[in-house]
Amino acid sequence: MKLFTSVHDVTDINALAAEALQLKQNPYAQQHLGKNKTLGLVFLNPSLRTRMSTQKAALNLGMNVMVLNMDKEGWALELQDGVVMNGSTVEHIREAAAVLGQYVDIIGVRSFPGLKNREEDYNEEIFNKFVKYCGVPVVSLESATRHPLQSLADLVTITELKTKPRPKVVLTWAPHIKPLPQAVPNSFAEWMCKADVDFTIAHPKGYELSTDFTDGATITHNQDEALADADFIYVKNWSAFEPYGKILPGNDDWMLTNEKLKVTNDAKVMHCLPVRRNLELSDEILDGPSSIVVHEAGNRVWAAQAVLKQMLENL
């Protein structure tokens, strides 16, 4: 594996999830792979779980790790070609990415969407230019449209905790006070549509995701109907795809509560975190036995380690 940006970069998602769970049982067995190798983590946006879990995964594999918060510590990047750089940008992404590739063996990049121009965001300009110019394998630490390390960890968690061969998994929209990207729901939907699960997406009217990510999913605007007999519930807010990046009025009653869980199959509740308590998810769920959000976050290490292991094996 030389590139990890989406489920489409994975030959066998079940095998990758199984490998992650094997690494969880024996985290340090492959340290020889990372000896004298360096992982560079480049963040253009904030991170807690992605940064710490990926760094831990690399250390488990014997790698050195360097972290650059480019939004705070790097030069302002120019993305466009053929421009006269007489404005606020200081360094072109061509040189920045190429130089970083001289210092590390694998690069991880995190870059959020602007949520202003859908075409620009969904073209993944920043991420794709890092891939084009750095000259080394690249891992997505979340891009404008996807968060594959999170989605792999979600699959690992479902694989680990499921009690029947083909569980029912529901992705349900939740309220928020500001527009959030579609990256996590896009990515989760994309992975679940390829997994051996019964997958349903529930959201209010107007929050349809791009059909590029939801082919194979059952989609409904009735949350109670979707939750019936669910084994896993993934809670996440996202802004509208059309009109792009907008919050639509109403829908405050979509927050998940214990009352809503009564129709499920004793469902386990998931969230990528961070979560706004009593807005996206109620205290009673987050602090109760249904929540597996911390367990899910713990599996971020093993997901990242499985991906980095496969990359190291191909260096």
Helices and strands as residue ranges (DSSP letters): E 3-4, G 7-9, H 13-25, G 31-34, E 38-43, H 49-60, E 64-69, H 70-73, E 77-78, E 91-92, H 93-103, E 106-110, H 118-122, H 125-134, E 138-140, H 148-161, E 168-173, H 183-192, E 198-202, H 211-214, E 218-220, H 223-227, E 232-236, G 252-254, H 258-261, E 268-270, H 283-286, H 293-298, H 300-313
